[in-house]
Amino acid sequence: MIHLTSAVFLKPLKTLTTLLILMCLTLNICAEPQPKVLIKTNKGDIILELDSKKAPISVKNFLDYANSGFYTDTIFHRTIKNFMIQGGGFTKSFDRKKVNPPIKNEATNGLKNKKGTISMARTNVWDSATSQFFINLVDNGFLDNQYAVFGKVITGIEVVDKIGKLKTQALNSAFQNVPYEPVVIKSVTVLGTKEMIKKDTEADSTRKNTKTTK
């Protein structure tokens, strides 16, 4: 009778484990999923995927505001066709919301201001970004290394484009590109996995279809 020792099995098992680890690192299949965020507006829904690896400070900042309910009932107060849409700082009555201290500018993180990416808005001061953000309507390469990209639109780019095409007006020197039709952010919700996103969007679709058939 042949007696098999544990050593016979351990060697190939260790080899297999090593191969699996290498596959995880090479294919990035073992990495934690990046945060997903649902922005519900009166013009439609936008889903973002945030890049917490390349823009950890900006992502944490955005998630902190989102989780606190800060963005509820704020507006996209600045929309410029073929450029970008900006929001996250003012109420529907154009009152500026109280914000947290400004964060470090991560503009040199390697992410580019391409169509559909979301970036931190700021003043002329380098480290001045707080709650406001903008979504690029086109590739805006001249903003690279100046304004920190921290995510991208993965669902709802047509909503972004629709908002970007709205007619605008100048209310005063501070508000030069305000949509005639208010674009209200109803809520910003942190989702998580792709399954959660799928369930949420499917639920929305069901509700819309129900309204249509009534």
ABEGO torsion letter per residue (X at the ends): XBBBBAAAAAAAAAAAAAAAAAAAAAAGAABBBBBBBBBBBAAEBBBBBBBAAABAAAAAAAAAAAAAGAABGBBBABBBBGBBBBBGABBAAGBBBBBBBBBBBAAAAGBBBBBGBBBBBBBABABABBABBBBBABBBAAABGABBBAEBBABGAAAAAAAAABBBBBABAABABBBABBBBBABBBBBEBAAAAAAAAAAAAAAAAAAAAX
